[in-house]
Amino acid sequence: MFIKNLPHKTVERLSQYRRALLMILSKEKTHVFSHEIAQMLHITPVQVRRDLMLIGYSGNLRKGYDIKELIELIGKIIDSDRGQRVAVVGLGNLGKAIISYFKGKRSKLAIIAAFDVNPEKINRVYDGVACHHISQMTDIIKQNNISIGIIAVPSEQAPEIAETMVLAGIKGILNFTPKPLNVPPFVYLEEYDMITSLEKVAFFAKKNDERFK
């Protein structure tokens, strides 16, 4: 299921909604209201209702949203029917943490390969994911129909890694380095800069510290 022109931020929130709904479902609830989802994610109920209207879903005024039904719908929108395969490049502390954290989280999204240049890491298995030498990246991506790449290498290496990924057929890249990347329009790029995120938190922490003295 594909909805044309769905805003990037809405897609991001849909993923968050699904996580929240799975938590609520584990408490044996069958229905949930927009204000309950909003409270968990620190956003407004209006935003929740607006996003769900964009995907054509509306709840029952008396009972709220059917949790299982909504989880299934979000899955149809976000996930690929055939599933998607992911590769991680760079097995430092961050790369290994990503593999460990993501293991078993999503049935339609699986990290199946990792790459590094360190001889001590090559041919080892980390949480079920085999690490290969980076020189094998193109062949393994093509052979295994890997469509998503995660970059967790030193920043100066990121542009070369991204270029190799694109040439190998990768369609989406998650960049964990502070190095801005240029990719063709047919490749989706998400860049996560931890320093910028931490500075943002620091700014608002300072603001609140001054405000509530």
C-alpha positions, 0 to 999 in steps of 0.5 A: 500500500502506497500513499502518494505525497505523504509528508516525511514527518507524518511517516516518522510519526506513523512509526512512533504511533505503531510502537506506542500502539504495540505497547498499549496492545500488550496491556490487553487494550483493544481500543485507544483514543487520540489523546492517549497516543498523543500523551505517550509521544508528547504531541497534540491529539489534533496532530494524531487525528490529522496524521491518521486522516491522511492515511484514511483512518478514522476511529469510533467516537465512543470507543476510539481507534481499533488498535490491531486494525490501526497497527495493521494499516500502518504496517501496510503503509510503511512496510514492504510486502516482500520485506527489505534488507539492510546493511550496516557499514562500520562496526565500531561501538555504534554499528554494533549497537545498531545491530543489537538494538534492531534485532527482531524488532521488525519482521519486514525489515532485517539487518543481514550484513555488516562491513568493516576493514578491521581484520579482527571483525571480519568473518565474525558474527554479531547478533546473527549478522555476519561481518564482511570486508568492505571490498565485498560490499558491492557484490553482497548488496547485489547478491542479497538484494539489500535496499537500505544502507546504514553508515556508521564509519568515520565521517571522512569515509562517508561520501565514498561509502555512500557512493559505493552503496548507490552504485550497488543499488541501495535505495535508502541511506541512513547516515549517522556521521556529521558529514553531509552527503549528496545522493541522486534523487532516486535514493532517499537520504536520512541524516542523523547528527548526534552532535546537533541533536545533543546541542538542541537538547542542551539549548532547551535544557538551558532555557528551562533551567533559566526559566524555572529558577 
